[in-house]
Amino acid sequence: MSEKPQKSEATDYSKTLFLPQTEFPMRAGLPQREPEILKRWNEIGLYRRLREQAAGRTKFVLHDGPPYANGNIHIGTALNKILKDLVTKSQQMLGFDSNYVPGWDCHGLPIEWKVEEENYRSRGKQKPDFRDSAAMVAFRKECRAYATHWLNVQREEFKRLGVVGDWDHPYATMDYFAEAQIARELMKFAANGTLYRGSKPVMWSVVEKTALAEAEVEYEDYTSDAVWVKFPLEWPGARVDGNLEDVFTDQAAEAFVVIWTTTPWTLPGNRAISFSPKISYSLFEVTDAAADNWAKVGDKLILADKLADDVFKQARVAGFRRVGPVQNGMLEGATATHPLASFSKGYGFKVPLLAGDHVTDDAGTGFVHTAPGHGREDFDIWTSNVRELAARGINTTIPYTVDENGAFTEQAPGFTGKRVINDKGEKGDANDAVIKALVPACCWRAAGSSINIRIPGARRSR
């Protein structure tokens, strides 16, 4: 008869381990201990004593990129602040006077959105009319009060993390003395003649009528119209001097450069076509196509070799042949005719071909429609070629085709007043108007040619 063994201390293996004895508890008890530690730091005046101890030492200054004062801190904010605290504390221990002065960013659209949401939209109240100066001042006071509240909340949360700094004297971008100092510094530039007026494309909120910082922008899925557009090409004078083979010269005399875009509304602002010296291009001839195509039988199209099959498939081209390669040297110095030239007199200018590193053959045609008023890359490649273009007699003025309301201006002849985006941030009638103007001669918008893309929109909270 067997008997079930009884549990004894011999089977309690934790008692067989010989570990060093310590007075520290197995668990740190941080929820209780941390407030006690912070209380002691406050009682002994830790920050003051650190400053006294470091008096006269070489200074170590951490220029803090401040958090935004519009909500509780989150894990990203906490990690950012803790890492900076490690830097300043370690530099203090290394013998520097490492005084950390915390700060807050208190300006920008996210705070305005929050104030509108909490003080107006959620209560069914109408947003203030900012054409009324008194209403604008009152709204700014609401924003200032909102930022002040969250600055104080975040200050206590950062203290709770054990971050040591001059919490009684932080800096805030909305401090009046800080705003005054910014004005003084700006006036120094004006006084010494280094202040100038320039332009560049910026993110813009049609709803709020304000520019947006990159940090105030998030991207959303949007179904856009995708179109292919052909630009009649004009070869440079050197073409007739033997730079091209005679047989190819004849074939390419009436060639088109084809671009693909998901933003047809930017075409009135087109001023150039970008290509890449790293891409292999060829001249193709359409031999069989539907009668109503923009790519017609006999058309000579210049495309990236890698993308030609896909372009012709999208264009319902049943047959085509490759005439020959197009060397990059052939494209340099060439110009094209704007595809809207036959639609309105305002587009009778030359469209130069410019080499650009941003052009790829991953999608599209190997050429990029370039509107310097509608994108940073477009703006950069245009401005970097201004002197050369001016020497060639090309007007280098950047047009302002869309106003702050999302409507075409008079600098978009034939489309003035059409809306890219309406007051509610919804798609306007500009895209359809531009496509309709292009279709008769040079544009293809195949059935189902819309494409989902990521577009910028105003972020309502950061």
Disulfide bonds with the S-S distance in Angstrom:
none
